[in-house]
Structures are given as structure tokens and as C-alpha cells.
């Protein structure tokens, strides 16, 4: 590996592990210290390696430096508290244990516990995403700002508030009890899926960051699968869903960085390995007796890996959306369901249903109506496409709608 | 927004229809419910099979049934969200059960937890 890539590469994989272990050791009261020590470790590495050469085992080197820095911190803290705080006696012995455990087991446990802590229900979703990116995925502030198209100050403020919240709520870095784990896992999955969607549908033009976001979300989900107490069917379903979606990553963006719609995608660009992984985890998800929304979405995504327009495909997708909407309504699911209805039962029936959807503030709604009226009533199709065009916010959306109008 | 229960009254379809017809009814019902759910107006619902059905009477006398042999038997229900009974009635009109002559869908408002009516 080239040296210029080495530090960013190690940062991405090791920063989060060091932070998780230190944070677990210090508690959220010292989360900034944990992050500072981890960042400092990489700064020290860059300086030292530049002068003395790159060590054989870089990870072990990083862990050693992080350990020493953490020990120094604990010693200073202890000295301070012994000299200045009089009533420190009772936890004196605890403070003398400066050992930092950076074993693979403790790293894994700490990261998993950290995931549950950050996805605590009392932390607002927006803060969870930011904190996850920073603490669980090791994203730099620049990268987070880039992904959200926000300024660095905004991101810093958001992270600051999120850390404050962790302290206020006195959230502990630990796994929930077995009786709580299902409910808490739900929240973790929501955050992971949000993280993935943030990458998949991001407004950012930076392809690399978008892809990294998706891969990180998948990695976090895989951590849950590797752990016995969190390896549940719907966790497998979520990973399956993300594999299927991610398989189209190369096909859905063209060389100019523009979005390529499903119909126009070249299936040869779909990633066969990810599709087969998606199938594997969907199989793993097919146990137990709970049909989660992730199962339904993963199965829809599975059908979407079949490009051919068969009756069987659309009937299956329609029924899956019927179920999905009963579990959880969303405008996008309602629109997709109506499209599937037109493919399975015909346009006339779909138009009657579409007219009742009541999604007047959504440009995709008018694009769908335009699509449904095409070849049935082209005048109405045009009106709807034009309405969609005037509401669409991105150039890509406008271009794809314009193409539809031109075809009429 | 209020909730209304749509109660289906119909003969036990299994006794009068072919498997293909049953399959079709099932699809129609799923599509009908999916249509309501796609308007974010679906709250819940269930089919009520006739197997092992019992009726408990006054003095705790228990009889078997109902058996689904008459068109007035309750076969299932769904609960919808609607602004008025008229809106709920519009949903009910699409119910595939109504394709059978003599079958009906009863629309009743559900009491809200936070009020007395």
C-alpha cells in the first residue's frame, strides 16, 4: 500500500476501535478525551513514521501508543484528583488500574456496546447518524460535512450537542439486558438503515464517500450478525436488503456522476457477488415467525435483481408492498406499490388508486401519474409530467422527467 | 381522524368456491387492503376462520358454530382511518366480499380511548 493511503486507511479501520475501547473505559463523560487520544495517536504515527520509517506491525504500534497516551491521561487525572479532591479515597484503588485492554475481544465488545449506546432512544436520530459516522465509522469532520452538504461548523455543533446528550442522559456503554435487547436492536437497525440510505440517496456528488457510507452501514450490521445475542432474522434481512441495493451501486451512477434510473441501468454492471450475498443473508433471515419490514423490503429488492418484466415478478412485488404498507406506511412505498399495481393489474386500476394517494407535495407522485397516463391519455400524462418537472429539485430529476415528456 | 371497523358478513367461501376462485379472492382482498394502506388509512384487520368456532350463551352454555353456512356470518374485519363515515363507506364499497350477492360489509365507528362517545 502506498504510504499516502496508509494513514487514512488505518484511521478508517482503527480509530473507531481505539475510541470505543477508551470510551468504554472512561465513560461518556470523557468521550472528547477518548476521541482526542485516538486522533493524537495518528498524529504521532504520521510524525514518527515519517522520520523513522513505517513499523512492521502498524496496528500494534498504534495500540501501544494509544495505550500509553491513555495511561498518561489516567495518571494525570488521578494525580489531580488525589491532590485537589480530598474525598477521592473510595475509588482510589480503581483509579490505580491504568491498564487499557485493546484485545480483539474487548475491541469487538466495546464497539458493539458503543453501537447500542449511540442508538439509545433518547438521542435524536440526526445526532445518532453524526455520532455513528464519527465514533463508529471513523469519518473525519470534513467527510461528514461533505456527505450532508453542511459546513464543518454545523457538523461540529451537531456532534457537540449529541455528546452533551449522551452525558445528560447518563447513557452507559453496555449491551442491553436480554429482555430489552429486541426493542433496543430495533433502534440500532433504524440507524444503520438511515446511514445506508444517507449514502445511497445522498445529495453529495462525492461518489467515494457515498459508497463508504453504504459499506460502513453494512459492516455495522455484519457486526450484529457476528454476535450471538444480536444475530436475529431481521438483522440478516436488513443486511440482505443492503447487499441487494449496493449491488446496483456502479450501475445507478454514470460517468458524469448522474443518477441512472432502474429501467435504464445495464444489468451487466450489477455486482453478482453482492447479489449472491444478499441471497445468502435472505436465506439466513428466513427463520423464526416474525415477518419484519426488512424481510419484505429485502424480498422486493431480490425481485428487483431480476430485470425481466414478468407477471410473476410484479405480482410478487405488489403483494410484498401490500404487506409492507400495512406494517409501515411511507409515501415512497405507496408510490412504488401503485407502480407495481399497474404492472400486475393494469394501468386503469392503478390510475384509480393513484388518484386517491393524496401526495400533492411530492413530485414523484406526479411523475407516477404521468407514467400511468402515458398511452392512456397522453394529454393528461403531459400535464402531470410538467407538474412533476416544475416541482423537481435536482437537475437529474428534471432531466429524466424531460425525457419522458419528449417521448410522448 | 376517526377509526371505523368494516365487518364482512358472508358465507364461508371455502364451501362454495374452487381453489382458483379462492386464490383470486385472496389476491383481490390483499390488493384492496394494500390500496387502503397506500393512502395511510389502514389500522389493522383479521380473517376469522370458522374452524373451532364456539358461541357462549347466557348461563355459560356453549354451542358449536357458527359454521359459515349463512350469508350473515362474520368472516373477518378490517379497521380503517377515515375523516367521516362516508369516507369509510367508500373504502367498504371496494371490498371483494361484496361480489357475492347477499354478502355485506357493516361500517361502525370505533369509540376513541380519550372520549366518552
Contacts between the chains, C-beta under 8 A, distances in Angstrom:
chain1	res1	chain2	res2	distance
A	315	B	27	7.9
A	318	B	31	7.0
A	318	B	34	7.2
A	319	B	27	7.7
A	319	B	30	5.9
A	319	B	34	7.8
A	321	B	34	6.5
A	321	B	38	7.8
A	322	B	30	5.0
A	322	B	31	6.6
A	322	B	33	6.4
A	322	B	34	3.1
A	322	B	37	6.9
A	323	B	34	8.0
A	325	B	34	6.0
A	325	B	37	3.6
A	325	B	38	5.5
A	325	B	42	7.1
A	326	B	33	6.8
A	326	B	34	7.6
A	326	B	37	5.0
A	326	B	42	5.7
A	329	B	37	6.5
A	329	B	38	7.8
A	329	B	40	4.2
A	329	B	42	7.8
A	333	B	38	7.6
A	334	B	37	8.0
A	334	B	38	4.0
A	334	B	39	7.3
A	334	B	40	7.3
A	337	B	34	6.1
A	337	B	38	5.1
A	338	B	38	6.3
A	341	B	31	7.0
A	341	B	34	7.7
A	341	B	35	7.8
A	345	B	31	6.8
A	353	B	35	5.0
A	353	B	38	6.8
A	356	B	35	7.8
A	356	B	39	5.7
A	357	B	38	6.3
A	357	B	39	6.2
A	358	B	39	6.4
